[in-house]
Amino acid sequence: MKYVRKIAYLLIATLMVAAVALGMCITFSVRNVNVSYIHYGAENDEVSILRAEKTISEIKSKIAAGCQGTLISSVDEEAVKSYVGDDYVMESFEKIYPCTINVKVRERKEAYAVAFGEEYKIYDSDGNLLRIDSENINAVDSAPNVLMCGAVDEGDIKELAKLGSLFEKNFSALRSAVGELRLIREASSLAKDRYCFVLRCGLTVELRDLSSAEDKLVRAKNEFAKLTGEQKLSGKIYCYTTEDGRVIASYTKNS
């Protein structure tokens, strides 16, 4: 009888462990998926709002289908990114124990065009290729994208896109303000490459190399604010670093 009793105790203990393990699995399995979405439509535009709601619903459904019921500790960020898809950028991914995943996604923002034979390669604001088109026309508003010139590979495009984001941050505009973004490689290794924003108003903002790029653009913005309406129609704002490390931006009119 004592052996029967021991077996009964063992079975009870096993069942209790299994019950606890099952409870833990249920408790720490993904049950909630929250998605927030950054888009570039007008906040009060009904079409933009409906489109955003549809996007959130679709992304949430894809993530839920792939993750719900999975132990939250085993949910991988790269897997969730694959559920989000290539049409959107996953800005952040967060696991909230015991059972919630929070994801923030951003709409890819069409911004640049690179001449490609008789066509154009269209890139988003991060420098990712979106499509090849016969015209430099933005798919959202039919206005031109910023024309990138001088980029020879994807590394150059990413670098210019990053610089363009800094310009937009400081000037509060990109496509509406900039017609071309040019990379001018100097033939001599002793000379510094130039990065030029050709503004639609006629002025050019030129950075000599990318050191202290944001600091240069801050000073360029301040210099631009001082110009008269006539000065903004032509000339150039030079942004450079002096030998003693000072960042300078100065306006020069066309000769």
CYANA upper distance limits for C-alpha pairs under 8 A (distance plus 0.5 A):
  1 MET  CA      5 ARG  CA      6.68
  2 LYS  CA      6 LYS  CA      6.68
  3 TYR  CA      7 ILE  CA      6.66
  4 VAL  CA      8 ALA  CA      6.61
  5 ARG  CA      9 TYR  CA      6.70
  6 LYS  CA     10 LEU  CA      6.59
  7 ILE  CA     11 LEU  CA      6.62
  8 ALA  CA     12 ILE  CA      6.61
  9 TYR  CA     13 ALA  CA      6.56
 10 LEU  CA     14 THR  CA      6.53
 11 LEU  CA     15 LEU  CA      6.57
 12 ILE  CA     16 MET  CA      6.61
 13 ALA  CA     17 VAL  CA      6.64
 14 THR  CA     18 ALA  CA      6.58
 15 LEU  CA     19 ALA  CA      6.46
 16 MET  CA     20 VAL  CA      6.62
 17 VAL  CA     21 ALA  CA      6.53
 18 ALA  CA     22 LEU  CA      6.47
 19 ALA  CA     23 GLY  CA      6.52
 20 VAL  CA     24 MET  CA      6.58
 21 ALA  CA     25 CYS  CA      6.65
 22 LEU  CA     26 ILE  CA      6.67
 23 GLY  CA     27 THR  CA      6.48
 24 MET  CA     28 PHE  CA      6.43
 25 CYS  CA     29 SER  CA      6.30
 25 CYS  CA     71 LEU  CA      7.10
 26 ILE  CA     69 GLY  CA      8.19
 27 THR  CA     98 PRO  CA      6.83
 27 THR  CA     99 CYS  CA      7.33
 28 PHE  CA     71 LEU  CA      6.19
 28 PHE  CA     72 ILE  CA      6.45
 28 PHE  CA     73 SER  CA      8.38
 28 PHE  CA     97 TYR  CA      7.58
 28 PHE  CA     98 PRO  CA      5.31
 28 PHE  CA     99 CYS  CA      5.81
 29 SER  CA     68 GLN  CA      7.47
 29 SER  CA     69 GLY  CA      5.56
 29 SER  CA     70 THR  CA      5.61
 29 SER  CA     71 LEU  CA      4.74
 29 SER  CA     72 ILE  CA      5.88
 29 SER  CA     98 PRO  CA      7.80
 29 SER  CA     99 CYS  CA      5.98
 30 VAL  CA     67 CYS  CA      6.89
 30 VAL  CA     68 GLN  CA      5.30
 30 VAL  CA     69 GLY  CA      5.85
 30 VAL  CA     70 THR  CA      6.19
 30 VAL  CA     71 LEU  CA      6.72
 30 VAL  CA     72 ILE  CA      5.93
 30 VAL  CA     98 PRO  CA      8.31
 30 VAL  CA     99 CYS  CA      4.97
 30 VAL  CA    100 THR  CA      6.36
 30 VAL  CA    101 ILE  CA      7.73
 31 ARG  CA     68 GLN  CA      6.04
 31 ARG  CA     69 GLY  CA      7.17
 31 ARG  CA     99 CYS  CA      5.95
 31 ARG  CA    100 THR  CA      6.76
 32 ASN  CA     64 ALA  CA      8.34
 32 ASN  CA     68 GLN  CA      8.21
 32 ASN  CA     99 CYS  CA      6.76
 32 ASN  CA    100 THR  CA      5.13
 32 ASN  CA    101 ILE  CA      6.81
 33 VAL  CA     60 LYS  CA      6.96
 33 VAL  CA     63 ILE  CA      7.84
 33 VAL  CA     64 ALA  CA      6.87
 33 VAL  CA    100 THR  CA      6.36
 33 VAL  CA    101 ILE  CA      5.43
 33 VAL  CA    102 ASN  CA      6.57
 33 VAL  CA    103 VAL  CA      8.24
 34 ASN  CA     60 LYS  CA      7.51
 34 ASN  CA    100 THR  CA      8.09
 34 ASN  CA    101 ILE  CA      6.73
 34 ASN  CA    102 ASN  CA      5.31
 34 ASN  CA    103 VAL  CA      6.70
 35 VAL  CA     56 ILE  CA      6.67
 35 VAL  CA     59 ILE  CA      8.04
 35 VAL  CA     60 LYS  CA      6.65
 35 VAL  CA    102 ASN  CA      6.57
 35 VAL  CA    103 VAL  CA      5.43
 35 VAL  CA    104 LYS  CA      6.24
 35 VAL  CA    105 VAL  CA      7.85
 36 SER  CA     56 ILE  CA      7.49
 36 SER  CA    103 VAL  CA      6.91
 36 SER  CA    104 LYS  CA      5.26
 36 SER  CA    105 VAL  CA      6.84
 37 TYR  CA     52 ALA  CA      7.61
 37 TYR  CA     56 ILE  CA      7.07
 37 TYR  CA    104 LYS  CA      6.38
 37 TYR  CA    105 VAL  CA      5.55
 37 TYR  CA    106 ARG  CA      6.22
 37 TYR  CA    107 GLU  CA      8.02
 38 ILE  CA    104 LYS  CA      8.17
 38 ILE  CA    105 VAL  CA      6.78
 38 ILE  CA    106 ARG  CA      5.09
 38 ILE  CA    107 GLU  CA      6.66
 39 HIS  CA     52 ALA  CA      7.69
 39 HIS  CA    106 ARG  CA      6.68
 39 HIS  CA    107 GLU  CA      5.70
 40 TYR  CA    107 GLU  CA      7.86
 40 TYR  CA    109 LYS  CA      8.11
 41 GLY  CA     45 ASP  CA      7.71
 41 GLY  CA     48 SER  CA      5.82
 41 GLY  CA     49 ILE  CA      8.44
 42 ALA  CA     48 SER  CA      6.99
 43 GLU  CA     48 SER  CA      7.80
 43 GLU  CA     49 ILE  CA      7.59
 44 ASN  CA     48 SER  CA      8.35
 44 ASN  CA     49 ILE  CA      7.80
 45 ASP  CA     49 ILE  CA      6.74
 46 GLU  CA     50 LEU  CA      6.64
 47 VAL  CA     51 ARG  CA      6.59
 48 SER  CA     52 ALA  CA      6.56
 49 ILE  CA     53 GLU  CA      6.68
 50 LEU  CA     54 LYS  CA      6.67
 51 ARG  CA     55 THR  CA      6.67
 52 ALA  CA     56 ILE  CA      6.67
 53 GLU  CA     57 SER  CA      6.68
 54 LYS  CA     58 GLU  CA      6.67
 55 THR  CA     59 ILE  CA      6.64
 56 ILE  CA     60 LYS  CA      6.42
 57 SER  CA     61 SER  CA      6.61
 58 GLU  CA     62 LYS  CA      6.84
 59 ILE  CA     63 ILE  CA      6.76
 59 ILE  CA     83 TYR  CA      7.72
 59 ILE  CA     84 VAL  CA      6.28
 60 LYS  CA     64 ALA  CA      6.48
 61 SER  CA     65 ALA  CA      6.49
 62 LYS  CA     66 GLY  CA      6.84
 62 LYS  CA     83 TYR  CA      6.23
 62 LYS  CA     84 VAL  CA      7.83
 63 ILE  CA     67 CYS  CA      6.43
 63 ILE  CA     68 GLN  CA      8.40
 63 ILE  CA     80 VAL  CA      6.81
 63 ILE  CA     83 TYR  CA      6.06
 63 ILE  CA     84 VAL  CA      7.66
 64 ALA  CA     68 GLN  CA      5.60
 66 GLY  CA     83 TYR  CA      7.96
 67 CYS  CA     75 VAL  CA      7.49
 70 THR  CA     74 SER  CA      7.68
 70 THR  CA     75 VAL  CA      7.55
 71 LEU  CA     75 VAL  CA      7.31
 72 ILE  CA     95 LYS  CA      7.73
 72 ILE  CA     97 TYR  CA      8.02
 72 ILE  CA     98 PRO  CA      7.85
 72 ILE  CA     99 CYS  CA      6.82
 72 ILE  CA    100 THR  CA      8.28
 75 VAL  CA     79 ALA  CA      7.95
 75 VAL  CA     80 VAL  CA      8.23
 76 ASP  CA     80 VAL  CA      6.98
 77 GLU  CA     81 LYS  CA      6.66
 77 GLU  CA     93 PHE  CA      7.22
 78 GLU  CA     82 SER  CA      6.78
 79 ALA  CA     83 TYR  CA      7.07
 80 VAL  CA     84 VAL  CA      6.89
 81 LYS  CA     85 GLY  CA      6.95
 81 LYS  CA     90 MET  CA      6.90
 82 SER  CA     86 ASP  CA      8.17
 84 VAL  CA     88 TYR  CA      7.17
 84 VAL  CA     89 VAL  CA      8.37
 84 VAL  CA     90 MET  CA      7.64
 84 VAL  CA    105 VAL  CA      8.39
 87 ASP  CA    107 GLU  CA      7.76
 87 ASP  CA    108 ARG  CA      6.99
 88 TYR  CA    105 VAL  CA      6.85
 88 TYR  CA    106 ARG  CA      6.13
 88 TYR  CA    107 GLU  CA      5.52
 88 TYR  CA    108 ARG  CA      5.94
 89 VAL  CA    105 VAL  CA      5.97
 89 VAL  CA    106 ARG  CA      5.50
 89 VAL  CA    107 GLU  CA      6.93
 89 VAL  CA    108 ARG  CA      6.95
 90 MET  CA    103 VAL  CA      7.77
 90 MET  CA    104 LYS  CA      6.51
 90 MET  CA    105 VAL  CA      4.85
 90 MET  CA    106 ARG  CA      6.79
 91 GLU  CA    103 VAL  CA      8.18
 91 GLU  CA    104 LYS  CA      5.87
 91 GLU  CA    105 VAL  CA      5.74
 91 GLU  CA    106 ARG  CA      6.93
 92 SER  CA    103 VAL  CA      6.26
 92 SER  CA    104 LYS  CA      5.64
 92 SER  CA    105 VAL  CA      7.62
 93 PHE  CA    101 ILE  CA      7.96
 93 PHE  CA    102 ASN  CA      6.48
 93 PHE  CA    103 VAL  CA      5.25
 93 PHE  CA    104 LYS  CA      7.17
 94 GLU  CA    101 ILE  CA      6.35
 94 GLU  CA    102 ASN  CA      5.58
 94 GLU  CA    103 VAL  CA      6.91
 95 LYS  CA     99 CYS  CA      8.38
 95 LYS  CA    100 THR  CA      6.55
 95 LYS  CA    101 ILE  CA      5.24
 95 LYS  CA    102 ASN  CA      6.87
 96 ILE  CA    100 THR  CA      5.48
 96 ILE  CA    101 ILE  CA      6.49
 96 ILE  CA    102 ASN  CA      7.88
108 ARG  CA    124 ASP  CA      6.49
108 ARG  CA    125 SER  CA      7.73
109 LYS  CA    124 ASP  CA      5.59
109 LYS  CA    125 SER  CA      6.02
110 GLU  CA    122 ILE  CA      7.76
110 GLU  CA    123 TYR  CA      6.49
110 GLU  CA    124 ASP  CA      4.62
110 GLU  CA    125 SER  CA      6.57
110 GLU  CA    130 LEU  CA      8.21
110 GLU  CA    138 ASN  CA      7.25
110 GLU  CA    139 ALA  CA      8.25
110 GLU  CA    145 ASN  CA      8.04
111 ALA  CA    122 ILE  CA      8.11
111 ALA  CA    123 TYR  CA      6.67
111 ALA  CA    124 ASP  CA      5.60
111 ALA  CA    125 SER  CA      5.73
111 ALA  CA    138 ASN  CA      8.08
111 ALA  CA    145 ASN  CA      5.74
111 ALA  CA    146 VAL  CA      6.64
111 ALA  CA    175 ARG  CA      7.22
112 TYR  CA    122 ILE  CA      6.27
112 TYR  CA    123 TYR  CA      5.52
112 TYR  CA    124 ASP  CA      6.83
112 TYR  CA    125 SER  CA      7.58
112 TYR  CA    127 GLY  CA      8.30
112 TYR  CA    145 ASN  CA      5.47
112 TYR  CA    146 VAL  CA      5.18
112 TYR  CA    147 LEU  CA      6.32
112 TYR  CA    148 MET  CA      6.96
113 ALA  CA    120 TYR  CA      6.37
113 ALA  CA    121 LYS  CA      6.03
113 ALA  CA    122 ILE  CA      5.07
113 ALA  CA    123 TYR  CA      6.64
113 ALA  CA    136 ASN  CA      6.69
113 ALA  CA    145 ASN  CA      6.35
113 ALA  CA    146 VAL  CA      6.56
113 ALA  CA    147 LEU  CA      5.40
113 ALA  CA    148 MET  CA      6.46
114 VAL  CA    120 TYR  CA      5.85
114 VAL  CA    121 LYS  CA      5.61
114 VAL  CA    122 ILE  CA      7.09
114 VAL  CA    147 LEU  CA      6.46
114 VAL  CA    148 MET  CA      5.73
114 VAL  CA    149 CYS  CA      7.31
115 ALA  CA    119 GLU  CA      6.59
115 ALA  CA    120 TYR  CA      5.08
115 ALA  CA    121 LYS  CA      7.00
115 ALA  CA    147 LEU  CA      8.29
115 ALA  CA    148 MET  CA      8.34
115 ALA  CA    149 CYS  CA      8.43
116 PHE  CA    120 TYR  CA      5.52
116 PHE  CA    121 LYS  CA      6.81
118 GLU  CA    134 SER  CA      7.53
119 GLU  CA    132 ILE  CA      7.39
119 GLU  CA    133 ASP  CA      6.27
119 GLU  CA    134 SER  CA      5.04
119 GLU  CA    135 GLU  CA      6.96
120 TYR  CA    132 ILE  CA      6.12
120 TYR  CA    133 ASP  CA      5.78
120 TYR  CA    134 SER  CA      6.57
120 TYR  CA    135 GLU  CA      6.83
120 TYR  CA    136 ASN  CA      6.78
121 LYS  CA    129 LEU  CA      7.46
121 LYS  CA    130 LEU  CA      8.16
121 LYS  CA    131 ARG  CA      6.60
121 LYS  CA    132 ILE  CA      5.02
121 LYS  CA    133 ASP  CA      6.95
122 ILE  CA    129 LEU  CA      6.49
122 ILE  CA    130 LEU  CA      6.09
122 ILE  CA    131 ARG  CA      5.92
122 ILE  CA    132 ILE  CA      6.40
122 ILE  CA    133 ASP  CA      7.55
122 ILE  CA    136 ASN  CA      8.17
123 TYR  CA    127 GLY  CA      5.91
123 TYR  CA    128 ASN  CA      5.71
123 TYR  CA    129 LEU  CA      4.92
123 TYR  CA    130 LEU  CA      5.77
123 TYR  CA    131 ARG  CA      7.84
124 ASP  CA    128 ASN  CA      5.89
124 ASP  CA    129 LEU  CA      7.07
124 ASP  CA    130 LEU  CA      7.03
125 SER  CA    161 ALA  CA      6.47
125 SER  CA    162 LYS  CA      8.43
125 SER  CA    164 GLY  CA      8.31
125 SER  CA    165 SER  CA      7.64
126 ASP  CA    158 LYS  CA      7.06
126 ASP  CA    161 ALA  CA      6.11
126 ASP  CA    162 LYS  CA      7.16
127 GLY  CA    154 GLU  CA      8.41
127 GLY  CA    157 ILE  CA      6.19
127 GLY  CA    158 LYS  CA      5.21
127 GLY  CA    159 GLU  CA      8.49
127 GLY  CA    160 LEU  CA      8.31
127 GLY  CA    161 ALA  CA      5.75
127 GLY  CA    162 LYS  CA      8.28
128 ASN  CA    158 LYS  CA      8.11
136 ASN  CA    144 PRO  CA      6.09
136 ASN  CA    145 ASN  CA      6.72
137 ILE  CA    142 SER  CA      5.67
137 ILE  CA    143 ALA  CA      6.10
137 ILE  CA    144 PRO  CA      5.29
137 ILE  CA    145 ASN  CA      6.83
138 ASN  CA    142 SER  CA      5.21
138 ASN  CA    143 ALA  CA      5.93
138 ASN  CA    144 PRO  CA      6.25
138 ASN  CA    145 ASN  CA      6.36
144 PRO  CA    175 ARG  CA      8.05
145 ASN  CA    175 ARG  CA      6.50
145 ASN  CA    179 GLY  CA      8.13
146 VAL  CA    174 LEU  CA      8.29
146 VAL  CA    175 ARG  CA      6.18
146 VAL  CA    178 VAL  CA      6.71
146 VAL  CA    179 GLY  CA      5.73
146 VAL  CA    180 GLU  CA      5.82
146 VAL  CA    181 LEU  CA      7.23
147 LEU  CA    179 GLY  CA      6.80
147 LEU  CA    180 GLU  CA      5.11
147 LEU  CA    181 LEU  CA      6.69
148 MET  CA    157 ILE  CA      8.44
148 MET  CA    180 GLU  CA      6.38
148 MET  CA    181 LEU  CA      5.47
148 MET  CA    182 ARG  CA      6.42
148 MET  CA    183 LEU  CA      8.50
149 CYS  CA    180 GLU  CA      7.68
149 CYS  CA    181 LEU  CA      6.74
149 CYS  CA    182 ARG  CA      5.15
149 CYS  CA    183 LEU  CA      6.67
150 GLY  CA    182 ARG  CA      6.35
150 GLY  CA    183 LEU  CA      5.28
150 GLY  CA    184 ILE  CA      6.66
150 GLY  CA    185 ARG  CA      8.20
151 ALA  CA    156 ASP  CA      5.59
151 ALA  CA    157 ILE  CA      6.37
151 ALA  CA    182 ARG  CA      8.45
151 ALA  CA    183 LEU  CA      6.91
152 VAL  CA    156 ASP  CA      6.89
152 VAL  CA    157 ILE  CA      8.41
153 ASP  CA    157 ILE  CA      7.07
154 GLU  CA    158 LYS  CA      6.68
155 GLY  CA    159 GLU  CA      6.67
156 ASP  CA    160 LEU  CA      6.61
157 ILE  CA    161 ALA  CA      6.53
158 LYS  CA    162 LYS  CA      6.67
159 GLU  CA    163 LEU  CA      6.86
160 LEU  CA    164 GLY  CA      6.55
160 LEU  CA    181 LEU  CA      8.07
160 LEU  CA    183 LEU  CA      8.32
161 ALA  CA    165 SER  CA      6.77
162 LYS  CA    166 LEU  CA      7.08
163 LEU  CA    167 PHE  CA      6.85
163 LEU  CA    213 ALA  CA      8.03
164 GLY  CA    168 GLU  CA      6.70
164 GLY  CA    174 LEU  CA      7.65
164 GLY  CA    181 LEU  CA      8.45
165 SER  CA    169 LYS  CA      6.60
165 SER  CA    174 LEU  CA      8.47
166 LEU  CA    170 ASN  CA      6.85
166 LEU  CA    214 GLU  CA      6.67
166 LEU  CA    217 LEU  CA      8.00
167 PHE  CA    171 PHE  CA      6.32
167 PHE  CA    172 SER  CA      8.20
167 PHE  CA    173 ALA  CA      8.09
167 PHE  CA    174 LEU  CA      7.45
167 PHE  CA    214 GLU  CA      8.36
167 PHE  CA    217 LEU  CA      6.97
168 GLU  CA    172 SER  CA      5.45
168 GLU  CA    173 ALA  CA      5.26
168 GLU  CA    174 LEU  CA      5.53
169 LYS  CA    173 ALA  CA      7.98
170 ASN  CA    217 LEU  CA      7.33
170 ASN  CA    218 VAL  CA      6.74
170 ASN  CA    221 LYS  CA      7.33
171 PHE  CA    221 LYS  CA      6.87
173 ALA  CA    177 ALA  CA      6.45
174 LEU  CA    178 VAL  CA      6.09
175 ARG  CA    179 GLY  CA      7.49
176 SER  CA    200 ARG  CA      8.19
177 ALA  CA    199 LEU  CA      6.09
177 ALA  CA    200 ARG  CA      6.12
177 ALA  CA    201 CYS  CA      7.96
178 VAL  CA    197 PHE  CA      6.82
178 VAL  CA    198 VAL  CA      6.34
178 VAL  CA    199 LEU  CA      4.80
178 VAL  CA    200 ARG  CA      5.97
179 GLY  CA    197 PHE  CA      8.12
179 GLY  CA    198 VAL  CA      6.21
179 GLY  CA    199 LEU  CA      6.00
179 GLY  CA    200 ARG  CA      5.73
180 GLU  CA    196 CYS  CA      8.36
180 GLU  CA    197 PHE  CA      6.46
180 GLU  CA    198 VAL  CA      5.54
180 GLU  CA    199 LEU  CA      7.59
181 LEU  CA    195 TYR  CA      7.75
181 LEU  CA    196 CYS  CA      6.16
181 LEU  CA    197 PHE  CA      5.25
181 LEU  CA    198 VAL  CA      6.79
182 ARG  CA    194 ARG  CA      8.45
182 ARG  CA    195 TYR  CA      6.19
182 ARG  CA    196 CYS  CA      5.46
182 ARG  CA    197 PHE  CA      7.04
182 ARG  CA    198 VAL  CA      8.26
183 LEU  CA    193 ASP  CA      7.90
183 LEU  CA    194 ARG  CA      6.49
183 LEU  CA    195 TYR  CA      5.33
183 LEU  CA    196 CYS  CA      7.06
184 ILE  CA    193 ASP  CA      6.34
184 ILE  CA    194 ARG  CA      5.55
184 ILE  CA    195 TYR  CA      6.84
184 ILE  CA    196 CYS  CA      8.39
185 ARG  CA    192 LYS  CA      8.38
185 ARG  CA    193 ASP  CA      5.39
185 ARG  CA    194 ARG  CA      7.13
186 GLU  CA    191 ALA  CA      6.49
186 GLU  CA    192 LYS  CA      6.96
186 GLU  CA    193 ASP  CA      5.83
186 GLU  CA    194 ARG  CA      8.18
187 ALA  CA    191 ALA  CA      8.12
192 LYS  CA    208 ARG  CA      6.52
192 LYS  CA    209 ASP  CA      6.07
193 ASP  CA    208 ARG  CA      6.58
193 ASP  CA    209 ASP  CA      5.70
194 ARG  CA    206 GLU  CA      7.11
194 ARG  CA    207 LEU  CA      6.21
194 ARG  CA    208 ARG  CA      5.30
194 ARG  CA    209 ASP  CA      6.18
195 TYR  CA    206 GLU  CA      6.11
195 TYR  CA    207 LEU  CA      5.57
195 TYR  CA    208 ARG  CA      7.05
195 TYR  CA    209 ASP  CA      7.36
195 TYR  CA    210 LEU  CA      8.41
196 CYS  CA    204 THR  CA      7.04
196 CYS  CA    205 VAL  CA      6.12
196 CYS  CA    206 GLU  CA      4.85
196 CYS  CA    207 LEU  CA      6.84
197 PHE  CA    204 THR  CA      6.07
197 PHE  CA    205 VAL  CA      5.54
197 PHE  CA    206 GLU  CA      6.86
198 VAL  CA    202 GLY  CA      7.52
198 VAL  CA    203 LEU  CA      6.81
198 VAL  CA    204 THR  CA      5.02
198 VAL  CA    205 VAL  CA      7.07
199 LEU  CA    203 LEU  CA      5.87
199 LEU  CA    204 THR  CA      6.27
199 LEU  CA    205 VAL  CA      8.13
201 CYS  CA    232 LYS  CA      7.00
201 CYS  CA    233 LEU  CA      5.84
201 CYS  CA    234 SER  CA      8.16
202 GLY  CA    232 LYS  CA      7.13
202 GLY  CA    233 LEU  CA      5.00
202 GLY  CA    234 SER  CA      5.31
202 GLY  CA    235 GLY  CA      8.07
203 LEU  CA    231 GLN  CA      8.42
203 LEU  CA    232 LYS  CA      5.99
203 LEU  CA    233 LEU  CA      6.07
203 LEU  CA    234 SER  CA      5.00
203 LEU  CA    235 GLY  CA      5.84
203 LEU  CA    236 LYS  CA      6.19
203 LEU  CA    237 ILE  CA      8.25
204 THR  CA    234 SER  CA      7.94
204 THR  CA    235 GLY  CA      7.00
204 THR  CA    236 LYS  CA      5.15
204 THR  CA    237 ILE  CA      6.78
205 VAL  CA    220 ALA  CA      7.71
205 VAL  CA    236 LYS  CA      6.24
205 VAL  CA    237 ILE  CA      5.29
205 VAL  CA    238 TYR  CA      6.79
205 VAL  CA    239 CYS  CA      8.05
206 GLU  CA    236 LYS  CA      7.57
206 GLU  CA    237 ILE  CA      6.61
206 GLU  CA    238 TYR  CA      5.57
206 GLU  CA    239 CYS  CA      6.46
207 LEU  CA    213 ALA  CA      8.03
207 LEU  CA    216 LYS  CA      7.71
207 LEU  CA    238 TYR  CA      6.80
207 LEU  CA    239 CYS  CA      5.28
207 LEU  CA    240 TYR  CA      6.68
208 ARG  CA    238 TYR  CA      8.20
208 ARG  CA    239 CYS  CA      6.77
208 ARG  CA    240 TYR  CA      5.80
208 ARG  CA    241 THR  CA      8.40
209 ASP  CA    213 ALA  CA      8.38
209 ASP  CA    240 TYR  CA      8.25
211 SER  CA    241 THR  CA      8.39
212 SER  CA    216 LYS  CA      6.69
212 SER  CA    241 THR  CA      8.49
212 SER  CA    247 VAL  CA      8.20
213 ALA  CA    217 LEU  CA      6.84
214 GLU  CA    218 VAL  CA      6.67
215 ASP  CA    219 ARG  CA      6.89
215 ASP  CA    247 VAL  CA      7.57
216 LYS  CA    220 ALA  CA      6.56
216 LYS  CA    239 CYS  CA      6.10
216 LYS  CA    240 TYR  CA      7.47
216 LYS  CA    247 VAL  CA      6.75
216 LYS  CA    248 ILE  CA      7.48
216 LYS  CA    249 ALA  CA      7.25
217 LEU  CA    221 LYS  CA      6.54
217 LEU  CA    239 CYS  CA      8.11
218 VAL  CA    222 ASN  CA      6.90
219 ARG  CA    223 GLU  CA      6.60
219 ARG  CA    239 CYS  CA      8.27
219 ARG  CA    247 VAL  CA      8.38
219 ARG  CA    248 ILE  CA      7.49
219 ARG  CA    249 ALA  CA      6.13
220 ALA  CA    224 PHE  CA      6.48
220 ALA  CA    237 ILE  CA      7.12
220 ALA  CA    238 TYR  CA      8.34
220 ALA  CA    239 CYS  CA      7.26
220 ALA  CA    249 ALA  CA      5.97
220 ALA  CA    250 SER  CA      8.17
221 LYS  CA    225 ALA  CA      6.72
222 ASN  CA    226 LYS  CA      7.25
223 GLU  CA    227 LEU  CA      7.38
223 GLU  CA    237 ILE  CA      8.10
223 GLU  CA    249 ALA  CA      7.21
223 GLU  CA    250 SER  CA      7.33
223 GLU  CA    251 TYR  CA      7.64
224 PHE  CA    232 LYS  CA      8.08
224 PHE  CA    237 ILE  CA      8.22
227 LEU  CA    231 GLN  CA      6.26
227 LEU  CA    232 LYS  CA      6.81
228 THR  CA    232 LYS  CA      6.91
229 GLY  CA    233 LEU  CA      7.41
230 GLU  CA    234 SER  CA      8.17
231 GLN  CA    235 GLY  CA      7.44
231 GLN  CA    253 LYS  CA      7.76
234 SER  CA    253 LYS  CA      7.21
234 SER  CA    254 ASN  CA      7.11
235 GLY  CA    251 TYR  CA      7.73
235 GLY  CA    252 THR  CA      6.18
235 GLY  CA    253 LYS  CA      4.57
235 GLY  CA    254 ASN  CA      5.19
236 LYS  CA    251 TYR  CA      6.18
236 LYS  CA    252 THR  CA      5.83
236 LYS  CA    253 LYS  CA      6.79
236 LYS  CA    254 ASN  CA      7.94
237 ILE  CA    249 ALA  CA      6.81
237 ILE  CA    250 SER  CA      5.85
237 ILE  CA    251 TYR  CA      4.81
237 ILE  CA    252 THR  CA      6.80
238 TYR  CA    248 ILE  CA      8.32
238 TYR  CA    249 ALA  CA      5.87
238 TYR  CA    250 SER  CA      5.83
238 TYR  CA    251 TYR  CA      6.84
238 TYR  CA    252 THR  CA      8.09
239 CYS  CA    247 VAL  CA      7.74
239 CYS  CA    248 ILE  CA      6.10
239 CYS  CA    249 ALA  CA      4.81
239 CYS  CA    250 SER  CA      7.23
240 TYR  CA    247 VAL  CA      6.35
240 TYR  CA    248 ILE  CA      5.97
240 TYR  CA    249 ALA  CA      7.12
241 THR  CA    245 GLY  CA      6.30
241 THR  CA    246 ARG  CA      5.97
241 THR  CA    247 VAL  CA      4.98
241 THR  CA    248 ILE  CA      6.62
242 THR  CA    246 ARG  CA      5.71
242 THR  CA    247 VAL  CA      6.93
242 THR  CA    248 ILE  CA      7.83
